[in-house]
Every structure is written in C-alpha cells, then in structure tokens.
Amino acid sequence: MRFTLVDRIERLEPGASITTIKCLTMAEEYLGDHFPGFPVMPGVLMLEAMTQAAAWLVRATEDFAHSMVLLKEAKGVKYGQFVEPGQTLRVTAEFVSQTQRETTVKARGEIDGRTSVQGRLVLERRNLAEACPQHASTDAALKRDARALFALLCQGGVGAVAAGPPRG
C-alpha cells in the first residue's frame, strides 16, 4: 500500500517553498492500530508527509525532470504535539541547498500554528534509466503519473510563481 500524505498543495513557489495540507480523518487505515483508544498519526508518517511535500517542491522546481525523488537522510527531526483525527497538518518545506543529485530542505509540520514535527531532509533525485537504459519507459510513466497527481493536488488554486533555479 502506498500512503499519499498530501491532500492539497496550498502554496507553491518553485525553487523556494511549498505549503501542503493533510487532513487526518478516522478513515486512515493505520489509526485503528496506532494507538487503540488513542488514535494519532505515527511519527514516521509525519516525517513522510514532510518528505512528500518536499518532493513536490523538487518536482515542480525541476519541471518533473526526475522520476524518483527519495528521502536519503533526515536530520534533527523533532516532534512536538500529536496529530489526531479531525486535525489538519500544514506542512511547509523550504529549499536550503541543492547539488547535482541532492536537495536539502528545511521542513515543518504544524497544527494551528503549533509545531508537530520539524527537521532537515536530504532528498536524492534520479531517473531509473541512469542505471539501466531499458527503464526509460518506466521513468516516462512515473513522471506522467506524478504530473497527473500533482494536477489533482493543486485543484482549487495554488498560490504560485514561475519556476526558476533553486535558492541557496
């Protein structure tokens, strides 16, 4: 099963920052087990929500140049308050630096202005065809699917500016 932990992209400034929304509901399958009688979003999924938000920022900045945007490292991750059903987790990610292969972002998840999770994430960008040219069609399909999901996440309007080179 694949978790999509971004319900909507609220604001996007390619090359700079993104703000996404995750509305936690009791329909989330994992809440039945985490924890019985006290359902809260697991910390690892809060980290994943930050990773997914940051990955959308990278994709939009690079016009979906890479089929894979993967979490390579999470640094200084700190957790604050729990995220409970009925609450909205607002995740922001901002570019810190970028190399040819990696992007570092500062990310934070908040509920009503109070921090639930924060940290620095290092994301690696790649295409499968770099290691095996026969995977070029898989890269194309993954990029197409990512663009389609991105369009759905941006429905309802996104504050955005034209893409440009990342800051930092």
Secondary structure as the mmCIF struct_conf table of DSSP 4:
data_model
#
loop_
_struct_conf.conf_type_id
_struct_conf.id
_struct_conf.beg_label_comp_id
_struct_conf.beg_label_asym_id
_struct_conf.beg_label_seq_id
_struct_conf.end_label_comp_id
_struct_conf.end_label_asym_id
_struct_conf.end_label_seq_id
BEND BEND1 ASP A 7 ASP A 7
STRN STRN1 ARG A 8 GLU A 13
TURN_TY1_P TURN_TY1_P1 PRO A 14 ALA A 16
STRN STRN2 SER A 17 CYS A 23
TURN_TY1_P TURN_TY1_P2 MET A 26 ALA A 27
HELX_RH_3T_P HELX_RH_3T_P1 GLU A 29 GLY A 32
TURN_TY1_P TURN_TY1_P3 ASP A 33 ASP A 33
BEND BEND2 HIS A 34 PHE A 35
TURN_TY1_P TURN_TY1_P4 PRO A 36 GLY A 37
BEND BEND3 PHE A 38 PHE A 38
HELX_RH_AL_P HELX_RH_AL_P1 GLY A 43 THR A 61
TURN_TY1_P TURN_TY1_P5 GLU A 62 ASP A 63
BEND BEND4 PHE A 64 PHE A 64
BEND BEND5 SER A 67 SER A 67
STRN STRN3 MET A 68 TYR A 79
BEND BEND6 GLN A 81 GLN A 81
TURN_TY1_P TURN_TY1_P6 PRO A 85 GLY A 86
STRN STRN4 THR A 88 GLN A 98
BEND BEND7 GLN A 100 ARG A 101
STRN STRN5 GLU A 102 ILE A 111
TURN_TY1_P TURN_TY1_P7 ASP A 112 GLY A 113
STRN STRN6 ARG A 114 ARG A 126
HELX_RH_3T_P HELX_RH_3T_P2 LEU A 128 GLU A 130
TURN_TY1_P TURN_TY1_P8 ALA A 131 ALA A 131
HELX_RH_3T_P HELX_RH_3T_P3 PRO A 133 HIS A 135
HELX_RH_AL_P HELX_RH_AL_P2 ALA A 136 LEU A 153
TURN_TY1_P TURN_TY1_P9 CYS A 154 GLY A 156
STRN STRN7 GLY A 159 ALA A 160
HELX_LH_PP_P HELX_LH_PP_P1 PRO A 165 ARG A 167
#
